Amino acid sequence: MKNQILKILLVTFTLLIASNSVFSQSDEFPANVVGIYKGDLQIFSKRGVQKIKMELHIKATKEKEKFNWMIVYIADGKRQERKYSIIKNEEKGEFTIDENNGILLPATFAGGKLTSIYEVQSNLIYSAYTFSKNQMIFEITMVRTANKKQTGGIVEKRILVVTTYPIGVVQKAILKKQPQK
């Protein structure tokens, strides 16, 4: 048991040290990714694969730490816009995705990727926006918390309980940065 605790502490300490260099990459984000990105979103579920058009519009505002962050879904010729903001807390190196309706989602930017995990109506959602030179990869993974399963938990062998969640939906889009007009 002591060995397991020491291993966990060592891994945690190592991650904390490594995070200082990884999080420093967020200095220019999101200013360095301003623009319009467009492409196809694929939605994978038990019902099959659905494909719709998707856009991400990132625009600077008058406030240095705040950017407009609009996600657009286009299905059956109908355009659905989600007008969010992303707010950078320079002091802490943290980000908040403000859905502009009272919902604030904490997010982390590391290694070129903005990630957030949140729960809505018993669905745990992991979202990721990975930026590279001329494109952005958008990914959502969703699980129903009610479908969780546990494994391990063998006390006499000192095996910890592990909770797993079967994945219900995966969304993925590769969006290309559009030339500026």
C-alpha positions, -999 to +999 in steps of 0.1 A: +000+000+000+029+024+009+045+017-025+013+025-043+009+058-025+046+067-031+041+059-069+010+081-070+028+110-052+058+106-075+036+107-107+017+137-094+049+156-085+063+148-119+032+160-137+032+192-116+068+200-126+061+191-163+029+212-163+049+244-157+067+241-191+036+228-209+013+255-197+037+283-206+028+276-242-005+293-236+011+328-236-001+337-271-033+316-271-060+324-283-046+355-301-023+333-323-053+312-336-077+341-345-095+333-378-123+313-394-120+275-396-143+253-418-148+217-425-170+186-419-180+172-385-185+135-382-207+122-354-202+085-345-227+067-324-245+033-322-269+047-348-241+051-373-222+081-387-237+115-394-218+142-413-226+179-411-207+211-419-190+229-391-172+263-386-153+279-358-149+317-358-124+332-333-122+369-332-104+394-309-125+419-289-116+452-273-108+434-241-073+419-243-082+388-224-116+381-241-122+366-276-154+358-295-156+320-300-185+311-323-192+275-333-215+270-363-232+238-372-249+235-407-273+206-411-300+203-437-293+238-449-299+252-415-272+272-397-270+269-359-247+295-343-234+291-308-219+325-297-195+319-269-165+338-255-132+325-243-117+344-215-080+341-205-070+346-169-034+358-175-025+356-138-034+319-135-028+308-171-064+294-171-092+298-196-130+300-193-154+292-221-184+315-214-215+303-232-230+337-225-260+323-208-247+318-173-227+286-181-189+289-175-167+260-185-131+259-172-106+249-199-069+242-201-046+250-230-015+228-232+005+213-261-016+232-287-048+218-273-077+235-255-095+209-234-125+209-211-145+182-192-180+188-180-213+170-172-247+178-187-278+158-179-258+128-167-236+129-197-198+134-191-183+153-220-147+157-230-140+184-256-107+192-273-097+218-298-062+210-312-045+238-332-017+236-357-005+260-384-035+260-408-061+237-392-079+228-360-091+194-350-123+194-329-132+163-308-160+155-284-163+123-265-195+117-245-203+090-220-235+084-199-225+085-162-253+060-155-235+034-176-204+033-155-188+000-145-163-008-119-134-033-120-105-042-098-110-035-061-093-067-049-083-057-014-061-087-006-040-080-037-041-042-031-057-035-065-076-003-066-112+001-078-112+015-114-144+031-127-149+028-165-174+046-188-184+030-222-182+057-249-216+066-264-207+093-289-176+106-306-175+137-327-145+147-349-139+175-373-108+187-391-114+223-398-091+243-423-082+278-415-097+301-441-076+328-459-081+363-445-101+386-466 
